[in-house]
Amino acid sequence: MEQWEIELQEPNQEVKKKLCSKCKVEPVTSSYYCKSCANTYARERSKKKNVIIYELYRKAKTRASERNIEFSLERGDIVLPECCPIFPWIKLGKGSGKFQEAHSYTLDRIDPSLGYRKDNICVISWRANELKRNGELYELEMLVKYLKRQEFLKQINLSSSGNSPEKILSTPTLEENLIGLDDKEF
């Protein structure tokens, strides 16, 4: 049953205002809810999986059309994992605003030269997709080597040894260890 609020605008003239169907207090700005309840409803709805899948599908279809890329997906082809398959410590979810966040869902084309096809897509985190999108494989490998060396040097604790980095790096065992970093798994 709809609730109404009666408001006097001018003397002897009544105006009926429909009340929000959720909070039953504020006057309605849309067809059912007041502005506050409508915003809450929109936030809750946008976190539902079918809405997220639809958004990923729609955005991919738009990108494919703009870039003249093959698009043969159906919404059922998109599967939302709980965690990022590349960075399993990132629990995937909907971003809180207009901008993507590290944990936001993104639709990745496994092979960028191919289009949006069922066998060429994967849902990953925005963080993983951003790193993949902006780097060549050799650049990412060089970055990993650099970071491994930096981490290895930190573990040596240069300040307590009293030796300079050059002196430490000239020792054969350390050089062997640094070369071995390429094959070593961390």
Helices and strands as residue ranges (DSSP letters): E 4-10, E 13-18, H 35-46, H 49-67, G 75-77, E 105-109, G 118-120, E 121-125, H 126-134, H 137-156, H 158-161, H 165-169, H 172-180
